[in-house]
Amino acid sequence: MSSSSFAPTPVLRPRLPDADRLLPYLRRIDQNRVYANFGPLALELAERLAARFSLSGENIVTAASGTAALIGAILGTVGRAGGERPLALVPGFSFIATAVAAESCGYEVVFADVDERSGLLEPAGALNHPLLDRIGLVIPVGAFGKGIPQSGWVDFGEKTGVGVVIDGAACFEAIDRAPGELLGDIPVAVSFHATKSFASGEGGCAIAGDADAARNIVRALNFGFYGSRECRAASINGKMSEYHAAVGLAELDGWSEKSRALTAVADQYRKSLKEAGLDGRFLGAPETASCYALFGCKSAREGQGLSEYLEARGIGGRFWYGGGGHREPYFAPRPALRVVEETAGALFGLPVAPDLEPEKISEIVSWIAAFEKLA
Ligand SMILES: *Cc1c(COP(=O)(O)O)cnc(C)c1O
């Protein structure tokens, strides 16, 4: 092994635009003396994203985080929990932010199991849920950045009258490839957290199909204000600052380069794993967002073993969704969710960085191969 193997490799080493790339945008902030409240840079970021997605700028509402975007989309389009349908259905296979957002809008969270093949909460799963008549909100999640097509959920909404908001936090790349299929009447929340492929540090946006919905989301993220300083709706302060918009704009400037670098990491993992005879065990870009490189273990038990084996060799890793949201201490105890538990504990996140060297990837894969021989 090379000496570099002694330097620990973190599961994710993000790289956002450097100071030189930020400077022109920071100078504009100095000039504008506007720092918040959907300022000129935040609006420009919305415009540039909208142009990529063949929408108009007003369809994109920038937000302080992906979670804020999700809360804004819930409050602005479905509303706070109330009445006969106080429950929110959320797949257990997600980052816990999905459940946190639903709960902060007043819903009692019900965790759903996911489809065995897709790993997603599918419309049929929600339709057949035993608590359907008490569910007022469903949040399908694009796990690991897999896109959620609008059509099935639009049908679900029409059939049931239940509000739907899509957690597409990691779906920037999927949306970028297929905006026509993934964007529409159901709002989609996207995260620009540093760990996501496209990042502004903290940040995100809600993407709404129509301008009325977008306006309601703006209001929900700005104290219930819209066009006046009267609070007229349930709300938070979830707006993106101009400084984060600056990072987002610089990130867009360098996006094709970063995207290429992250995709190359996935390609290298796939190639090395194939050479090691571990073909078919990799899940990464383009099936997932390029910030994830996942190794499919045969069981949660093997996953635990691999995680410890690699950690002892200075190689970081993560079960990105823990053991499933239903197992997080705050929400537990909840009924077991078979597919979620099998999947979340077996999909092991390997190190990713835009500048992760091919040699390092080969080294990581050779350790995985060594572990697999022991297993
Ligand atoms: C990252 C992520 C979030 C949270 O986004 P933040 O920007 O960190 O608030 C929510 N849901 C999923 C599925 C995520 O991956």
Ligand as a Chemical Component Dictionary entry (heavy atoms), coordinates in Angstrom:
data_LIG
# 
_chem_comp.id                   LIG 
_chem_comp.type                 NON-POLYMER 
_chem_comp.pdbx_formal_charge   0 
_chem_comp.three_letter_code    LIG 
# 
loop_
_chem_comp_atom.comp_id 
_chem_comp_atom.atom_id 
_chem_comp_atom.alt_atom_id 
_chem_comp_atom.type_symbol 
_chem_comp_atom.charge 
_chem_comp_atom.model_Cartn_x 
_chem_comp_atom.model_Cartn_y 
_chem_comp_atom.model_Cartn_z 
_chem_comp_atom.pdbx_ordinal 
LIG C1 C1 C 0 -29.817 16.453 2.182 1  
LIG C2 C2 C 0 -31.192 15.978 2.333 2  
LIG C3 C3 C 0 -32.157 16.760 2.993 3  
LIG C4 C4 C 0 -31.829 17.999 3.764 4  
LIG O1 O1 O 0 -31.304 19.060 3.034 5  
LIG P1 P1 P 0 -30.647 20.263 3.843 6  
LIG O2 O2 O 0 -30.231 21.209 2.762 7  
LIG O3 O3 O 0 -29.466 19.694 4.577 8  
LIG O4 O4 O 0 -31.659 20.824 4.747 9  
LIG C5 C5 C 0 -33.477 16.309 3.000 10 
LIG N1 N1 N 0 -33.823 15.146 2.425 11 
LIG C6 C6 C 0 -32.924 14.360 1.801 12 
LIG C7 C7 C 0 -33.380 13.104 1.147 13 
LIG C8 C8 C 0 -31.571 14.739 1.744 14 
LIG O5 O5 O 0 -30.692 13.955 1.149 15 
# 
loop_
_chem_comp_bond.comp_id 
_chem_comp_bond.atom_id_1 
_chem_comp_bond.atom_id_2 
_chem_comp_bond.value_order 
_chem_comp_bond.pdbx_ordinal 
LIG C1 C2 SING 1  
LIG C2 C3 SING 2  
LIG C2 C8 DOUB 3  
LIG C3 C4 SING 4  
LIG C3 C5 DOUB 5  
LIG C4 O1 SING 6  
LIG O1 P1 SING 7  
LIG P1 O2 DOUB 8  
LIG P1 O3 SING 9  
LIG P1 O4 SING 10 
LIG C5 N1 SING 11 
LIG N1 C6 DOUB 12 
LIG C6 C7 SING 13 
LIG C6 C8 SING 14 
LIG C8 O5 SING 15 
# 
